[in-house]
Structure formats: C-alpha cells, structure tokens
Amino acid sequence: MKTSQLAALFALMLTTTLAKAETAPTFVLKRCEVIPLPEHQVSLRIDGLEKARWHFGQQYPRPFFFPLTGPSGEPLTRMGHPGAENHDHHRSVWFAHNKLNGLDFWSEQGTGRIRQLHWYRYRDGNEEAVMASKLGWFDGENHQIAEQDLIAALRPMEGGESALEIQIELRPAAGAGPVVMEKTNFGLFAVRVAATLSSYFGGGIITNSEGTVGEPAIFGKPARWMDYSGPVAVGVGPSRHAVTEGITYFDHPSNPRHPVNWHVREDGWMGAAFCLNEGHTIEPGQSLTLRYLLHTHAGAYEAAKAEAVFKAFGERPGFRIRKPEKDEKHRQYEVERRLSP
C-alpha cells in the first residue's frame, strides 16, 4: 500500500474515532452512593465521604447503623453506654421493641432476634442515596413472627450537613398471627449519642421542638422532634480541639400518634417511644408505617433551622418498593418516592 493510501486510511480511522468519542455519553458521578462492603456492611456516602454505615451480620442480635457522622466527619453516635455494660444493646442507631408478642427484642438477654433477609435495592443519586432491605423478626425457636421493610435515604444538606431519612413498614410474617406491640417506652427506633454529646457524661444539651430543655422536663412528653447537641473532638495531637455538632431526630407528621412521646436520657440516648402510653396490634393483612429523620448538623441547636427541616420532611413523599418495569433492566426490585406525601 502506498504512503498516500496509508495516510488516507489513518485519517479516516482518526475521523471515525473522534466522531464516536463526540457521540459517546459522558459519565457523570453521582453525589450520593450506596457501597456494599465485606462482612455484611453497607456504606452510605456523600461526595465520597461516609456519613453512615449499616451493619447486618448475624453475629449481632439486630442490625444497626454505626457510625452516624457529623459535618466534621467524626461520629455523633457510639456503641453502648459510657458507664453501664448492661446497656451494650444500645448500638448507635437501631430498631427494637421491649415486648413484641411477649418477646424481648430490646436487651441482649432477650430471645427475640432481628435479621436482614435480603436487600431490595441500592440506588445512587444526586439528591439522595437509597438502601432498601427486608428484615425478619424471629422468636427464640427461629420462627419468624414479623417482617419489616426498611428504607434508608441519605440526603446532602448545606455546609456538609446531612439527613438520614428512615421509613419502617412492619407487618405480620406470612402465615403468622397478629403482631402485638405491648405498652413500653423502649422502642421502636433509638439513637445512642457520642459520650461528649451526653448532657451527663459530656457537655451536651437536650432540646425538643417546644423549646423545653433537659431530661426532667422532656421525658415522656410529646414533641415533633428532639435534639441532642454538644462538643465533638476533631483532629489529633496538638491540633485536637472541640467543635459543636448535633443530631435532630424528627417524627414525621403522617406517623400515627404524632407528635410522639419521647424516651430521652441525660446519659445520652433518645427514642421515639411509639408505645409509651399504649400498645399497638398489627393484624394479618395490615401494616404499620413509620417515618423518621436524623439531621446531623453543625453548631448548636437552632429552632428555625429545625422548623425548616421538619417542614421539608413533612412535604416530602415516602417510598414504595415495587417490581421493575420491562425497560428497567438488571434489577429485581425498584424503590422510589410516592407521588404524594
């Protein structure tokens, strides 16, 4: 082949390659990601930074999130009580109930166990990363008595803040009888804050949506949200110092019994006590849906900011899990926002 022919062929190949490059779709990174990890863990990240991690290994009595980090990148939750070993069941952010069908799903000594059965969908996005899983509630003889759909959505906010939105749907297991949730202040969704955020062990302050401060005035009272804020250690060595951060825990306005009564303690934990005043029974064919949001914020608690977050949360639709459409390839389930709150 002559030199001129080779040059012409090369020019044609180059033109074709450039044309394909110009028409090829440009890949754009998603801000929010769900990253499965070894040892039954899932990392929820914003801009590559982990904000929460889900642990569902069967060596634990129940799954949990740890850590839940603030804008500084430091954990705002902890594993267990700072001073009492008999509270090791306080695993950062977790689901449990003291008495469900007569079984203790709360303490480490209880026979009830909660296990992840499978995950439905991990979905990345710019507005949120979404993890949807199915959990089973089992008695001491390994009989499943209830099942729970869990949807967790991690959402970015200004200034490095973030929101972990939680939706729980609890129902009787297939072929099982009613789910009887007895009256208790222990359950259904709880948060153990870092020791420095505790108002007893650290320098934290508990405040509710009504502006009331401190455990004695808040315990058992209804409120739209609860906040635990205080010092957090950042840095190492001589540069180590404290910044103020916190967690605001919101009860969605569509939840039954909203505003919920709260179980809060100065030693560093808070829970929306759905059954504090009375129990609740879920009959076969029925379900109980509850929605919560944990806002990890910089600085001290600000009522106006909390009010704005609550308003946006209340207006945002919940989720549904469904089978995929024909054109939604390579997935077994899809999770999406409903059309209305």
C-alpha beads as a LAMMPS data file, in Angstrom:
LAMMPS data file: protein, C-alpha beads

341 atoms
340 bonds

1 atom types
1 bond types

-500.0 500.0 xlo xhi
-500.0 500.0 ylo yhi
-500.0 500.0 zlo zhi

Masses

1 110.0

Atoms # bond

1 1 1 0.000 0.000 0.000
2 1 1 1.320 3.387 -0.969
3 1 1 2.202 6.033 1.572
4 1 1 -0.610 8.273 0.375
5 1 1 -3.123 5.440 0.790
6 1 1 -1.857 4.704 4.321
7 1 1 -2.201 8.368 5.209
8 1 1 -5.735 8.459 3.880
9 1 1 -6.670 5.289 5.826
10 1 1 -5.169 6.689 9.025
11 1 1 -7.072 9.947 8.568
12 1 1 -10.336 8.032 8.067
13 1 1 -9.740 5.932 11.191
14 1 1 -8.932 9.042 13.234
15 1 1 -12.054 10.825 11.991
16 1 1 -14.228 7.810 12.849
17 1 1 -12.709 7.519 16.331
18 1 1 -13.227 11.216 17.074
19 1 1 -16.813 11.040 15.830
20 1 1 -17.557 8.120 18.151
21 1 1 -15.919 9.935 21.053
22 1 1 -18.027 13.010 20.424
23 1 1 -21.268 10.999 20.412
24 1 1 -20.399 8.719 23.368
25 1 1 -22.360 9.603 26.533
26 1 1 -20.383 11.384 29.229
27 1 1 -20.381 9.563 32.566
28 1 1 -21.248 11.837 35.491
29 1 1 -20.532 10.801 39.067
30 1 1 -23.462 10.700 41.472
31 1 1 -23.021 12.698 44.691
32 1 1 -24.727 10.139 46.919
33 1 1 -23.714 6.481 46.898
34 1 1 -24.561 3.138 48.495
35 1 1 -21.412 0.991 48.673
36 1 1 -21.724 -2.683 49.752
37 1 1 -18.739 -3.823 51.819
38 1 1 -17.418 -7.165 53.096
39 1 1 -18.619 -8.640 56.394
40 1 1 -22.262 -7.669 55.870
41 1 1 -21.866 -3.906 55.872
42 1 1 -23.126 -1.103 53.626
43 1 1 -21.541 2.362 53.463
44 1 1 -23.714 5.412 52.710
45 1 1 -21.638 8.263 51.289
46 1 1 -21.915 11.844 50.059
47 1 1 -19.185 13.163 47.754
48 1 1 -17.099 10.120 48.655
49 1 1 -17.334 10.726 52.427
50 1 1 -19.027 8.105 54.579
51 1 1 -21.938 9.530 56.577
52 1 1 -23.449 6.290 57.877
53 1 1 -22.741 2.561 57.816
54 1 1 -25.278 -0.268 58.060
55 1 1 -24.252 -3.488 59.862
56 1 1 -26.430 -6.585 59.370
57 1 1 -24.181 -9.550 60.231
58 1 1 -25.979 -12.360 62.058
59 1 1 -23.443 -12.239 64.906
60 1 1 -25.485 -9.290 66.217
61 1 1 -28.935 -9.585 67.881
62 1 1 -30.229 -6.965 65.438
63 1 1 -28.889 -4.714 62.637
64 1 1 -27.771 -1.148 63.302
65 1 1 -26.146 1.950 61.833
66 1 1 -22.671 2.909 63.045
67 1 1 -21.222 5.418 62.753
68 1 1 -23.508 8.326 62.012
69 1 1 -21.079 11.165 61.359
70 1 1 -21.440 14.934 61.598
71 1 1 -20.108 17.608 59.237
72 1 1 -16.680 17.273 60.887
73 1 1 -16.527 13.639 59.799
74 1 1 -16.473 12.454 63.420
75 1 1 -19.073 10.016 64.825
76 1 1 -22.016 11.579 66.640
77 1 1 -23.170 8.166 67.902
78 1 1 -21.482 5.428 69.904
79 1 1 -21.705 1.697 70.579
80 1 1 -23.077 1.113 74.070
81 1 1 -23.477 3.144 77.252
82 1 1 -20.471 5.129 78.575
83 1 1 -20.792 3.644 82.060
84 1 1 -23.041 0.569 82.066
85 1 1 -22.173 -2.735 80.386
86 1 1 -25.781 -3.911 80.699
87 1 1 -26.652 -1.319 78.029
88 1 1 -24.471 -2.798 75.289
89 1 1 -27.671 -3.322 73.290
90 1 1 -27.551 0.450 72.633
91 1 1 -25.879 0.039 69.251
92 1 1 -25.674 3.592 67.853
93 1 1 -28.864 3.787 65.726
94 1 1 -31.094 0.711 65.854
95 1 1 -34.583 -0.822 65.718
96 1 1 -36.003 -2.854 68.604
97 1 1 -39.016 -3.286 70.882
98 1 1 -39.094 -4.350 74.512
99 1 1 -42.132 -6.593 74.231
100 1 1 -43.457 -7.824 70.886
101 1 1 -45.702 -10.906 71.038
102 1 1 -44.411 -11.338 74.582
103 1 1 -40.780 -11.489 73.441
104 1 1 -37.923 -9.165 74.386
105 1 1 -36.409 -7.697 71.203
106 1 1 -34.681 -4.930 73.166
107 1 1 -31.996 -6.255 75.511
108 1 1 -29.036 -8.508 74.738
109 1 1 -30.554 -11.116 77.090
110 1 1 -33.866 -11.252 75.190
111 1 1 -34.717 -14.225 72.964
112 1 1 -36.036 -12.110 70.096
113 1 1 -33.729 -11.580 67.129
114 1 1 -33.944 -9.310 64.066
115 1 1 -32.101 -10.385 60.916
116 1 1 -31.769 -8.958 57.438
117 1 1 -33.342 -11.408 54.992
118 1 1 -32.279 -9.693 51.777
119 1 1 -31.796 -6.282 50.190
120 1 1 -34.239 -4.968 47.598
121 1 1 -32.300 -2.137 46.016
122 1 1 -29.213 0.053 46.390
123 1 1 -29.714 3.274 44.413
124 1 1 -27.219 6.110 43.923
125 1 1 -28.282 9.641 43.027
126 1 1 -27.545 13.330 43.290
127 1 1 -30.394 14.176 45.672
128 1 1 -30.175 11.017 47.774
129 1 1 -28.711 7.539 48.074
130 1 1 -31.322 4.900 48.935
131 1 1 -30.951 1.491 50.572
132 1 1 -33.996 -0.786 50.814
133 1 1 -33.876 -4.084 52.764
134 1 1 -36.218 -6.657 54.281
135 1 1 -35.747 -7.659 57.943
136 1 1 -37.282 -10.586 59.798
137 1 1 -38.244 -10.661 63.488
138 1 1 -37.709 -14.177 64.957
139 1 1 -38.555 -15.830 68.247
140 1 1 -36.178 -17.999 70.298
141 1 1 -37.048 -21.094 68.233
142 1 1 -36.251 -19.325 64.960
143 1 1 -39.896 -18.887 63.942
144 1 1 -40.487 -15.658 62.056
145 1 1 -43.302 -13.653 63.598
146 1 1 -42.929 -10.312 61.787
147 1 1 -41.232 -8.757 58.790
148 1 1 -40.028 -5.225 58.317
149 1 1 -39.263 -3.276 55.177
150 1 1 -36.523 -0.758 55.883
151 1 1 -35.755 2.142 53.559
152 1 1 -32.880 4.476 54.426
153 1 1 -32.207 7.563 52.310
154 1 1 -29.093 9.669 52.828
155 1 1 -29.553 13.268 51.665
156 1 1 -26.926 16.046 51.421
157 1 1 -27.580 19.427 53.036
158 1 1 -25.724 22.733 53.098
159 1 1 -22.426 23.139 54.920
160 1 1 -21.559 19.450 54.944
161 1 1 -24.661 18.586 56.940
162 1 1 -26.757 15.571 56.001
163 1 1 -30.051 13.843 56.723
164 1 1 -30.648 10.121 57.171
165 1 1 -34.316 9.533 56.387
166 1 1 -35.818 6.269 57.657
167 1 1 -39.038 4.519 56.639
168 1 1 -40.200 1.420 58.508
169 1 1 -43.076 -0.817 57.435
170 1 1 -43.795 -3.541 59.991
171 1 1 -46.309 -6.374 59.402
172 1 1 -47.005 -9.972 60.464
173 1 1 -44.897 -12.613 58.717
174 1 1 -46.603 -14.744 56.080
175 1 1 -48.846 -17.262 57.790
176 1 1 -48.249 -15.758 61.229
177 1 1 -50.783 -14.248 63.594
178 1 1 -51.075 -10.625 64.747
179 1 1 -48.051 -8.606 65.811
180 1 1 -48.790 -7.394 69.334
181 1 1 -46.615 -4.485 70.425
182 1 1 -47.094 -4.111 74.169
183 1 1 -47.068 -0.836 76.074
184 1 1 -43.444 0.214 76.701
185 1 1 -41.150 3.207 76.457
186 1 1 -38.412 1.025 74.887
187 1 1 -38.817 1.032 71.099
188 1 1 -39.180 1.298 68.187
189 1 1 -36.286 3.412 66.813
190 1 1 -33.497 4.689 69.062
191 1 1 -30.257 6.704 68.987
192 1 1 -27.298 6.482 71.381
193 1 1 -25.243 9.662 71.035
194 1 1 -21.474 10.030 71.499
195 1 1 -20.350 10.463 75.134
196 1 1 -19.327 14.089 74.584
197 1 1 -22.866 14.911 73.375
198 1 1 -24.407 13.419 76.508
199 1 1 -25.568 16.029 78.999
200 1 1 -24.289 13.872 81.894
201 1 1 -21.056 12.369 80.549
202 1 1 -20.232 15.274 78.221
203 1 1 -21.286 18.823 77.523
204 1 1 -24.457 18.186 75.543
205 1 1 -27.903 19.748 75.748
206 1 1 -31.262 18.050 75.049
207 1 1 -33.917 20.309 73.495
208 1 1 -37.297 19.447 71.980
209 1 1 -39.489 21.155 69.382
210 1 1 -41.384 23.017 72.101
211 1 1 -38.197 24.701 73.333
212 1 1 -38.062 22.630 76.518
213 1 1 -34.564 21.729 77.748
214 1 1 -33.272 18.810 79.845
215 1 1 -34.422 15.276 80.637
216 1 1 -36.683 16.010 83.641
217 1 1 -38.828 18.436 81.642
218 1 1 -38.790 16.463 78.374
219 1 1 -39.059 12.784 79.331
220 1 1 -42.346 11.210 78.191
221 1 1 -43.642 14.443 76.668
222 1 1 -44.941 14.712 73.090
223 1 1 -42.851 16.669 70.587
224 1 1 -42.358 16.939 66.840
225 1 1 -38.618 16.481 67.199
226 1 1 -35.794 16.034 69.688
227 1 1 -32.252 17.430 69.510
228 1 1 -29.039 16.356 71.212
229 1 1 -26.147 18.804 70.604
230 1 1 -22.742 19.235 72.191
231 1 1 -18.961 19.160 71.793
232 1 1 -17.241 16.780 69.382
233 1 1 -13.464 16.184 69.333
234 1 1 -11.758 16.709 65.960
235 1 1 -8.120 16.435 64.937
236 1 1 -5.224 14.634 66.615
237 1 1 -2.275 15.615 68.756
238 1 1 -1.688 19.322 69.494
239 1 1 -4.320 20.341 66.929
240 1 1 -7.084 18.370 68.641
241 1 1 -9.995 20.586 69.636
242 1 1 -13.750 20.583 70.136
243 1 1 -16.450 21.756 67.771
244 1 1 -20.191 21.812 68.398
245 1 1 -22.436 19.469 66.405
246 1 1 -25.634 17.580 66.995
247 1 1 -28.448 15.291 65.854
248 1 1 -32.025 16.431 65.453
249 1 1 -34.423 13.475 65.401
250 1 1 -37.765 14.157 63.661
251 1 1 -41.103 12.356 63.909
252 1 1 -42.944 12.610 60.561
253 1 1 -46.329 14.371 60.788
254 1 1 -48.054 11.470 58.993
255 1 1 -46.998 8.962 61.672
256 1 1 -49.740 7.522 63.858
257 1 1 -49.679 9.156 67.321
258 1 1 -47.765 12.185 66.054
259 1 1 -46.372 14.089 67.878
260 1 1 -44.806 11.059 69.507
261 1 1 -43.895 10.796 73.194
262 1 1 -40.148 10.653 73.738
263 1 1 -37.907 8.494 75.889
264 1 1 -34.794 10.612 76.444
265 1 1 -31.998 10.336 78.986
266 1 1 -29.254 12.664 80.167
267 1 1 -26.787 9.767 79.816
268 1 1 -27.026 10.155 76.039
269 1 1 -29.901 8.494 74.244
270 1 1 -33.227 9.367 72.687
271 1 1 -36.039 7.327 71.178
272 1 1 -39.452 7.952 69.664
273 1 1 -41.481 5.807 72.085
274 1 1 -44.409 4.832 69.865
275 1 1 -45.951 2.587 72.553
276 1 1 -45.148 4.689 75.630
277 1 1 -48.795 5.254 76.560
278 1 1 -50.491 2.250 74.947
279 1 1 -49.715 -0.816 72.884
280 1 1 -50.494 -1.417 69.232
281 1 1 -51.640 -4.529 67.343
282 1 1 -50.995 -5.182 63.643
283 1 1 -53.444 -7.733 62.256
284 1 1 -52.575 -10.078 59.351
285 1 1 -53.021 -8.191 56.079
286 1 1 -52.242 -4.888 57.779
287 1 1 -49.004 -2.981 58.351
288 1 1 -47.604 -0.119 60.416
289 1 1 -45.590 2.529 58.551
290 1 1 -43.418 4.999 60.472
291 1 1 -41.076 7.648 59.102
292 1 1 -38.205 9.378 60.930
293 1 1 -35.293 11.637 60.024
294 1 1 -31.915 12.189 61.685
295 1 1 -30.365 15.547 60.767
296 1 1 -26.651 15.754 61.614
297 1 1 -25.912 19.454 61.922
298 1 1 -23.011 21.821 62.607
299 1 1 -23.178 24.216 65.535
300 1 1 -25.650 24.390 68.378
301 1 1 -29.342 23.597 68.020
302 1 1 -31.282 26.223 66.048
303 1 1 -35.078 26.129 66.305
304 1 1 -35.612 27.947 62.988
305 1 1 -33.377 25.510 61.110
306 1 1 -35.150 22.534 62.699
307 1 1 -38.528 24.013 61.753
308 1 1 -37.432 24.304 58.118
309 1 1 -36.115 20.721 58.040
310 1 1 -39.348 19.459 59.617
311 1 1 -41.459 21.315 57.043
312 1 1 -39.468 19.903 54.113
313 1 1 -39.598 16.394 55.609
314 1 1 -43.348 16.640 56.095
315 1 1 -43.888 17.675 52.483
316 1 1 -41.615 15.001 51.019
317 1 1 -43.398 11.814 49.872
318 1 1 -42.484 8.489 51.373
319 1 1 -41.199 5.458 49.488
320 1 1 -42.591 2.395 47.819
321 1 1 -40.868 -0.815 46.751
322 1 1 -42.038 -2.419 43.513
323 1 1 -41.085 -4.865 40.804
324 1 1 -39.233 -3.255 37.867
325 1 1 -40.800 -2.349 34.538
326 1 1 -39.673 -4.113 31.356
327 1 1 -37.268 -1.314 30.422
328 1 1 -35.710 -1.228 33.931
329 1 1 -33.001 -3.786 33.327
330 1 1 -30.625 -5.604 35.668
331 1 1 -32.573 -5.234 38.900
332 1 1 -35.006 -7.374 40.886
333 1 1 -36.777 -4.503 42.666
334 1 1 -37.064 -0.749 42.399
335 1 1 -37.536 1.762 45.217
336 1 1 -38.950 5.213 44.504
337 1 1 -40.723 8.144 46.079
338 1 1 -44.513 8.076 46.012
339 1 1 -46.341 10.752 44.077
340 1 1 -47.640 12.474 47.215
341 1 1 -46.747 12.573 50.940

Bonds

1 1 1 2
2 1 2 3
3 1 3 4
4 1 4 5
5 1 5 6
6 1 6 7
7 1 7 8
8 1 8 9
9 1 9 10
10 1 10 11
11 1 11 12
12 1 12 13
13 1 13 14
14 1 14 15
15 1 15 16
16 1 16 17
17 1 17 18
18 1 18 19
19 1 19 20
20 1 20 21
21 1 21 22
22 1 22 23
23 1 23 24
24 1 24 25
25 1 25 26
26 1 26 27
27 1 27 28
28 1 28 29
29 1 29 30
30 1 30 31
31 1 31 32
32 1 32 33
33 1 33 34
34 1 34 35
35 1 35 36
36 1 36 37
37 1 37 38
38 1 38 39
39 1 39 40
40 1 40 41
41 1 41 42
42 1 42 43
43 1 43 44
44 1 44 45
45 1 45 46
46 1 46 47
47 1 47 48
48 1 48 49
49 1 49 50
50 1 50 51
51 1 51 52
52 1 52 53
53 1 53 54
54 1 54 55
55 1 55 56
56 1 56 57
57 1 57 58
58 1 58 59
59 1 59 60
60 1 60 61
61 1 61 62
62 1 62 63
63 1 63 64
64 1 64 65
65 1 65 66
66 1 66 67
67 1 67 68
68 1 68 69
69 1 69 70
70 1 70 71
71 1 71 72
72 1 72 73
73 1 73 74
74 1 74 75
75 1 75 76
76 1 76 77
77 1 77 78
78 1 78 79
79 1 79 80
80 1 80 81
81 1 81 82
82 1 82 83
83 1 83 84
84 1 84 85
85 1 85 86
86 1 86 87
87 1 87 88
88 1 88 89
89 1 89 90
90 1 90 91
91 1 91 92
92 1 92 93
93 1 93 94
94 1 94 95
95 1 95 96
96 1 96 97
97 1 97 98
98 1 98 99
99 1 99 100
100 1 100 101
101 1 101 102
102 1 102 103
103 1 103 104
104 1 104 105
105 1 105 106
106 1 106 107
107 1 107 108
108 1 108 109
109 1 109 110
110 1 110 111
111 1 111 112
112 1 112 113
113 1 113 114
114 1 114 115
115 1 115 116
116 1 116 117
117 1 117 118
118 1 118 119
119 1 119 120
120 1 120 121
121 1 121 122
122 1 122 123
123 1 123 124
124 1 124 125
125 1 125 126
126 1 126 127
127 1 127 128
128 1 128 129
129 1 129 130
130 1 130 131
131 1 131 132
132 1 132 133
133 1 133 134
134 1 134 135
135 1 135 136
136 1 136 137
137 1 137 138
138 1 138 139
139 1 139 140
140 1 140 141
141 1 141 142
142 1 142 143
143 1 143 144
144 1 144 145
145 1 145 146
146 1 146 147
147 1 147 148
148 1 148 149
149 1 149 150
150 1 150 151
151 1 151 152
152 1 152 153
153 1 153 154
154 1 154 155
155 1 155 156
156 1 156 157
157 1 157 158
158 1 158 159
159 1 159 160
160 1 160 161
161 1 161 162
162 1 162 163
163 1 163 164
164 1 164 165
165 1 165 166
166 1 166 167
167 1 167 168
168 1 168 169
169 1 169 170
170 1 170 171
171 1 171 172
172 1 172 173
173 1 173 174
174 1 174 175
175 1 175 176
176 1 176 177
177 1 177 178
178 1 178 179
179 1 179 180
180 1 180 181
181 1 181 182
182 1 182 183
183 1 183 184
184 1 184 185
185 1 185 186
186 1 186 187
187 1 187 188
188 1 188 189
189 1 189 190
190 1 190 191
191 1 191 192
192 1 192 193
193 1 193 194
194 1 194 195
195 1 195 196
196 1 196 197
197 1 197 198
198 1 198 199
199 1 199 200
200 1 200 201
201 1 201 202
202 1 202 203
203 1 203 204
204 1 204 205
205 1 205 206
206 1 206 207
207 1 207 208
208 1 208 209
209 1 209 210
210 1 210 211
211 1 211 212
212 1 212 213
213 1 213 214
214 1 214 215
215 1 215 216
216 1 216 217
217 1 217 218
218 1 218 219
219 1 219 220
220 1 220 221
221 1 221 222
222 1 222 223
223 1 223 224
224 1 224 225
225 1 225 226
226 1 226 227
227 1 227 228
228 1 228 229
229 1 229 230
230 1 230 231
231 1 231 232
232 1 232 233
233 1 233 234
234 1 234 235
235 1 235 236
236 1 236 237
237 1 237 238
238 1 238 239
239 1 239 240
240 1 240 241
241 1 241 242
242 1 242 243
243 1 243 244
244 1 244 245
245 1 245 246
246 1 246 247
247 1 247 248
248 1 248 249
249 1 249 250
250 1 250 251
251 1 251 252
252 1 252 253
253 1 253 254
254 1 254 255
255 1 255 256
256 1 256 257
257 1 257 258
258 1 258 259
259 1 259 260
260 1 260 261
261 1 261 262
262 1 262 263
263 1 263 264
264 1 264 265
265 1 265 266
266 1 266 267
267 1 267 268
268 1 268 269
269 1 269 270
270 1 270 271
271 1 271 272
272 1 272 273
273 1 273 274
274 1 274 275
275 1 275 276
276 1 276 277
277 1 277 278
278 1 278 279
279 1 279 280
280 1 280 281
281 1 281 282
282 1 282 283
283 1 283 284
284 1 284 285
285 1 285 286
286 1 286 287
287 1 287 288
288 1 288 289
289 1 289 290
290 1 290 291
291 1 291 292
292 1 292 293
293 1 293 294
294 1 294 295
295 1 295 296
296 1 296 297
297 1 297 298
298 1 298 299
299 1 299 300
300 1 300 301
301 1 301 302
302 1 302 303
303 1 303 304
304 1 304 305
305 1 305 306
306 1 306 307
307 1 307 308
308 1 308 309
309 1 309 310
310 1 310 311
311 1 311 312
312 1 312 313
313 1 313 314
314 1 314 315
315 1 315 316
316 1 316 317
317 1 317 318
318 1 318 319
319 1 319 320
320 1 320 321
321 1 321 322
322 1 322 323
323 1 323 324
324 1 324 325
325 1 325 326
326 1 326 327
327 1 327 328
328 1 328 329
329 1 329 330
330 1 330 331
331 1 331 332
332 1 332 333
333 1 333 334
334 1 334 335
335 1 335 336
336 1 336 337
337 1 337 338
338 1 338 339
339 1 339 340
340 1 340 341
